[in-house]
Amino acid sequence: MNAPLIVDGSGRYLEHDSTTATYVCMRCQSVAVDVAAAAREMRLRETLQTDTLVCPVCGLEMLLPEEDPDAAVVECPACETRFGVEEGRRFLHGGGSVGGLDAASFEP
């Protein structure tokens, strides 16, 4: 949208300043959003997140095993912890940290 957003203290959208928007409709002057570009960006982030796993114990980032990419359980090569593939997905634990703390600071 390229227009400044105004949010409240919790980060919820309140309004935006459309006077500085880059693209506006020539007929109605409303802010134009490239929906296709937004969808491409969402798909790109989704594919990047699903290609790597993060060990929930030591925080090591790793690829899915080549010999069995559909495995339900994997083992971390660094700490030898076994965990479910879904547990290692980045979107479940914020990229390897919980509440601002690194995953390596937690005891198994």
C-alpha angles and dihedrals in degrees: 000000000000092000125119113261122216114213135176126242093279093051097255117148115256105165143317136232104242093180090083097043115131097218126037132170111261092218105044102014092230120146112272119220123195098230093183091055091049091051091049091052092049091050091048092053091046093053092046091052096049096050096065136049129206120211106239091214107044101014095236111160113222143166124249112271111272094213093056113014090171094056115140094206128036134184124229110237092212105048099013092232114155115220139161118266091236089054090056096052111118096229092061096061106022099258099311101319134092120205092344093307122116115247090234090069093067121091116231 
